[in-house]
Amino acid sequence: MKKIVVMVMLFLLVIPMEAGAVSYGWGYKKGTNQQPPDVGKYKQILEKHQSYYMDPSGDKHVYLTFDNGYEAGFTEQILDVLQEKEVPATFFLTGHYVNDQPELVRRMLADGHIVGNHSDGHLDFTEISKERFTKDVTDLTNKIKKLDDSAVVQYIRPPSGTFNEDSLSWANELGYTHIFWSLAFVDWNKGSEKGWKHAYEQVMNQIHPGAIILMHTVSKDNADALEHLIEDLREQGYQFKSLDDLMLKQMLPEELIGFTKSAR
């Protein structure tokens, strides 16, 4: 009897989990010399679910995105720089941020920036049911739309970059597009700032055509580095685009994309 029980337990241990049940943590091998990172198997998974981590066109376009979980006093400075330099950005917000900083959220939208969904409760999407996922992201989008009923919330970023095929699929069913990133660095640890030049160098060392840049607004370094990054990337020939521009590119026929490039 003991042998049978042991054999059954061993059999259960080696049963493969369903594809969606696996939990992935977004990560990659950093690129150098203006080359994108190597994301390995994640590339195919994201493509299957119409999700993005970069612009694959090869154009020297970059996309600024910020994750906002709480306010540390630097978002207004970031918004001022973006307004002065006429640069679009996307802010991925949590429910706490929307509740705590309604005026800043209204300004993001009034300034023409995109506001994205970063989970109402900053949940691990791989540890919750479809029903709870649906409620969480729907509650947050509704909170944003209560502040501005014209707001369009169509992009989602999972907390800590944790995802699986279920969560990607659930988002698609609700009309959201997952947006990951191809350029980031540790910038969220309050009290460990190293000066704006450090933040500047982290971005410039990893920059590549089509980069989706992730930064956090809780960093004074990022706020102080932003205008330098914008100016110097523009000098290198980069253009700052919005995620809506990226989605439009994906919808255009290849022949039209080729025509627009040749007409430049």
RAWO-V839611 format. One record per pair of residues at least 6 apart in sequence whose C-alpha atoms are under 6 Angstrom apart, sorted by the first residue. I is the first residue (numbers start at 1). J is the second residue. Records with the same first field share a line. If there is no record, write none. Layout:
# RAWO-V839611
I: J ; J
This chain:
# RAWO-V839611
20: 164 ; 165 ; 166
22: 164
23: 126 ; 163 ; 164
24: 162 ; 163 ; 164
25: 161 ; 162
26: 161
28: 38 ; 39
29: 37 ; 38
30: 37
31: 37
32: 206
34: 207 ; 208
35: 208
36: 208
51: 177 ; 178
52: 179
53: 179 ; 180 ; 181 ; 182
54: 182 ; 210 ; 211 ; 212
55: 210
58: 209
59: 209
60: 209 ; 238
61: 209 ; 210 ; 238 ; 239 ; 240
62: 210 ; 211 ; 240
63: 212 ; 213 ; 240 ; 241 ; 242
64: 89 ; 213
65: 89 ; 90 ; 91 ; 213 ; 214
66: 91 ; 214 ; 215 ; 216
67: 91 ; 92 ; 216
68: 92 ; 93
69: 94 ; 97
70: 97
72: 218
75: 217
78: 223
88: 113 ; 242
89: 113
90: 113 ; 114 ; 115
91: 115 ; 116
92: 115 ; 116 ; 117 ; 118
93: 117 ; 118
94: 118 ; 119 ; 120
95: 120 ; 140
116: 153 ; 155 ; 156
117: 156
118: 156 ; 157 ; 158
119: 137
120: 136 ; 140
122: 159
126: 163
145: 151
154: 176
155: 176 ; 177 ; 178
156: 177 ; 178
157: 178 ; 179
181: 212 ; 213
182: 211 ; 212
183: 213
184: 214
195: 221
196: 221 ; 224 ; 225
199: 222
200: 225
